[in-house]
């Protein structure tokens, strides 16, 4: 699993007004939970946080938080718990973290990157992905941030099982190895756009059925 370093500072004041002031100053409010301690309110440099989030987008990662607590440096290994993004401006407005023990096994959903273009797709088939992620158990740093499966050789009707996935030492898949993770199927037949338009026009022009009164 990849690691990223992010700096943070403990903030004593909380509330919406404080959060707005932080954002105006180029800071993002956050909270770190776990390890039996009370949640700690943080402020993080928005630019640094955004760059780190962009780097680990859709991948599992251990964040090494270097927290300035009134001049004292406190280091915590955490996972990203939730990131809130402004619905219009799309910038980060809040981040939550959970402390993680690097020496204890956990189950993570690891994304699968299906690479290459299947032969069957060139012949008109469709690539059907059954497992965009797979559950994997291991210590955080033993679990990969993504898994790679090459689908180039697949023809229409071919499939690959979970067992094809290469598992690194120290980690194990938590799903039946015989299950299909990806396959190439016959493409779903759809009407051409022109035919769809003609059918819709015909329905609109068709006279309504007359009803007779008894």
Secondary structure, 3 states (H helix, E strand, C coil): CEEEEEEEEECCCCCHHHHHHHHHCCEEEEEEEECCEEEEEEEEEHHHHHHHHHHCCCCCEEEEEEEEECCEEEEEEEEEEEEEECCCCCCEEEEEEEECCCCCEEEEEEEEEEECCCHHHHCCCEEEECCCEEEEEEEHHHCCCEEEEECCCCCCCCEEEHHHCCCCCCEEECCCCCCEEEEEECCCCCCCHHHHHHHHHHHHHCCCCCCCCC
